Amino acid sequence: MTRRLIIGTRGSGLALVQTRLVSQALSASADLEIELRTITTRGERVTDRPISELGGVGVFTREIERALLEGEVDLAVHSLKDLPVAPTTGLVVAATPERADPRDVLCCREAAGMQDLRKGAIVGTSSPRRSAQLLALRPDLDVRPLRGNVDTRLRKLRDGDYDAIVVAKAALDRLGRTDDITEVLDPARFLPAPAQGALAVQVREGDLDVMRLVRGLNHTATFVTTAVERGLLERLGGGCHLPVGALAEPVGEDGIRLRAAVLSADGRHVVRAEARGTFQNPTDVVDNCFRELDRGGVTRLLS
């Protein structure tokens, strides 16, 4: 018997592509009739103010979570980095599919890359993390706010409003816009946001039928490494107002390497750390990395 499922999602082109990936994977493993229901979030309605002024993390997920809690949808698909690190009461992330490329990229109108940008070049980003890392590498750049979906950002670049913009590689890859990439930014000097490139499939706590349907989408390495990154963000007081970059990656057969950076907003002060551990004890990696950041003076930096 065909089961009907309603999936809640944002209505942006990227969100719909990501949700269709989940929908297709579910349809391949069960007899399902799936409806995608688009829900407009506050982060999409208000595009002329910084995310931090709208309430920070959660501005792209709260309305979708509310619809899930109220039974209007059966599950929700989010970009995992958009979810607050503290779980919403009554909801659980039941699966994290395999992560796409987590790195950031630079899209330039004329320059060949970061080092080729002229002094005073205008670079657009809505992220305090990206802004701080740009200024740490090139304090001579003019970093300005940039909101809107990926197509809007690329259009503003083409129209000459910016000399370059920084976006997530996963977004351009999923939208088939890889040709717009000028330079892939090396995490050794430009770390992505915690959980960037990963998706979260969220369901109601206790809805065992839906949990059973989606658990096969979970990718263990993605689940563990993103949990490590988000665990560190939580230790740091987690929120998008913090200029924090973090990337955890599998190493060898069962190892994890976590690299992190916390920056002042102007990029003048950077505290970096690296820690290693195992998939069996991921919290140890978080603890060791936090201690290294603390020794580097991160508490004073964030106060």
N, C-alpha and C positions, 0 to 999 in steps of 0.2 A: 504494500500500500504506500502510495506517494505521501511523503511528509512535507508540509508547507512550513517554510522558515522565512522570517522577515529579518533582514540584517540592517541595522542602523548605521549610517555613514554620513560624513560631510558631503557636500555636493560639488566640491572642487574637482577639476579634472584628475588631479593626482589621487585624491581620496577615492574616487570612483574606480580608477584603475587598480588601486590597491585592494579595494573591496571585491572587485571582480576576480582578482587572483585567488582570494579566499573562497569566493563562491564557486569558482571552477574546481578548486581542489575538493571542496565538499561534495559537489555534484559527481565527481569522479569516483567517490567512495560510497555513495548512498543514493537511494531513489528519492530525490528531493525536488520540490518546486520552490524556487527561491525568489523572493522579492527584495530589491534594494530600496530602502526608504531613506531619502535624503533629509537631513535635519540641519537647519542653519544655526550655527553657534555664534556666541557674542564676538568671538575673534574674527569672524567673517563679516558680521554686520558693521563693526566699527573698525575702519581701516585707516583712520587719520590720527590715531594715537598709538604710542608704543604699547607693546604687550604688557609690560610691567605696570602700566597705568590701568590696565583692564583687569588686573587681578593675577597676572603671571600665569604659571602653569595651571592648566584646567580650562582656559578660555576657549579651547577648541574641542573640549570633551564634555563639559558639564551637561549641556542640553541633551546630548546623546545618551549619557549615563542616566539622566532623569527618565528618558523614554524607555530605557531598558528596565529600570526599577519599576516603572508603572505598567510594564507589560505591553507597551506599544510595539516593541520589537523583541525578537527572541535572542539576538546577540548583537554585538557591536564590533566594528573594526576600527582601530585607531592606529596612528603612528605612535609607537610606544613612548617616544620621547615627549609626546604631548600630555601623557598621563602623569598626574602628581605621584610622587614616590609613595605617599601614604595611600593605601587602598581605600576605595569608597565602600562604606558599610553596605553590605548586601550584594556586592559585586566581586567577581574574581576574574583574573586573567587566566583563562583555561588553556591557551595555547599561544606560543610565539613561533610563527613559521620561520623558515630559514632566512637569515638576515641578508639583505642586499649590501652592496659596497657602502661602508659607513663613512667614507671620507668626504670632505668638502672639496669643492672645485671653484676655480676662478673663471668667469666668463668675461672676456674683454672685448671692447668695441674695435680697438686697433692694436693694442700692445700684444706682445708675444707671451707675456706672463707677468708674474709678480715683480720680478726685478726690472722688467722693461717698462713698467708704468712710470710716467713722468712725475716729477715732484709736484705735489699738489693735486694729483689725479683724484677725481671724485669716485669713491667706491661705495656701493650701496649694500646695506645689510640691516636686518631688523633685530639681529642677535647681539646682545652684549658680549657674549663669548667670541663671536667672530670679529666684532669691532675691536676688542681688546687685543686679540692675537694679530690682527692686521696692523695695529699701531705698535705692537711690540716688534714686529718685523720691519715695518716701514712707518716710523713716526711722522714722516713728511706727507703722508697721504691725508686726503680730506674725506673722512668716513662719515657718511650721511645715512639717515634712516631710510629704509625701503620696505614697505608693506605690500601685500597683494599676493595673488597666487603666482605660480611659476611663469605662466604665460604673460601676466602683467609685468612681472619683473624683467623678463627678457625683452618685452616691447619697450619698456622705459630705457633699457640699455641701447636698443637699436635706435630709439628716437634721440639719443644723445644726452639724456638727462644724467647719465652716469658714464664714466669711462670703463668701469668694471663692476661686477656684482659677484657676491659669494653665495653659492647655493649648495644643497646636498647633491652629491653625485647620484645617489639612489633615486632621487626625484627625477632628474633628467634621464637616467637610464629607463625608468619605468614609463616615462612619457614619450620615449623614442626621440629624445632631444640631445643625445650624446654628442652630436656634431657641434653643439653650441659650447662645448667645454674647451677652454683655452689651456688650462693647467689643472692637473689634479694635485691638491695640496698634501704634501707629505706629513703624516701624523707625527713624525719626529719633531716637527716645528709648528704644526697646526693641527691640534687635536679636535675631533668631532664632538658633538654633544653626546652625553650618555644615552645609549640606546638608539642613536641615529641610524637609520636604515632598516630598523626592525619594526614589525607590526605586532599589535596586541589584539587577540580575539577575546573579547570580554563577554561573560555570561552572568546570569543571576546565580548567586550562591545557593546551592541546593537544587538547581535545575539539572538533575543527573542525566536526563535524556539528551539535552543539548550538549552537556559536557562530554558525553560519550561520542557524540557526533563530531566534535571538534578536536578531541584530544589527539587524534591521529595526525593533525597538522603541526603538532609541536616538534620543534627541532631542538634537541637537547643542548647542543653547544651554544645555540643562540639564547636559549632560556637561561643558561648559567652565566654566560659572559655579560649579557645585558643586566642580569640581576646583580652582578658584581659592580658594574658601572653605576647603576641606580642606588646600590647600597652605599657606595662612596658618596654620591650626591646627597643622600639622606644624612650621612654622618657630618657633612659640611653645612647642613641646615637647609638643604635642597630647595631649589626654585630657579626659574629662568633669570631672576635678577642677579644671580651669581655668575660671574665670568668663569665657568668651570668647563674644562674639556676632559674627557676620559675615554679610553679605549682598552677593552679587555679582549685578548685573543688567545686561542688555543696554541699551546706550544708542546711539541712532542706528542707522546701518547696520551697523557692525562694531565698536562700542565696548563697553567693559565698565566699570562703576563698582563699586568695592568699598568698602563701609563696614564698619568694625570697631570693637569696643570690648573692652577688657580691664579688669576690675574687681577690686577687693579683695573678699573674701567678704562684708564688712559693707556694701559699696556706698559707702563714704566716699571712695574714690579711684577715679577713672575715667580711663582713657586712651583717647581716640578718634582715629581716623584715617580718611582717605578717599583713594583712589587711582583713577586712570583709566588705561585702556590699550585694547588691541585684542584681538580674538579670535585674531589671528595670533600674538600674543606675550603669552599670559596669564601666564606666569611673571614678566614685568616688572611686572604689576599687583601680584602677591604681594610682590615685592621692594620696590616703592615703598611699599606699605602697611606692610610690616614696618619699613622705615626710619623712616617717620613715627611709628609706635608707639614705636620705640626712642628717637627724639628726645623723645618725650613722657614717657619714664621707665618704659617697660613692664618693662624688665629688673629694675629695683629692685622694682617692684610684684609681680613673680612670684617673686622670690627668697625 
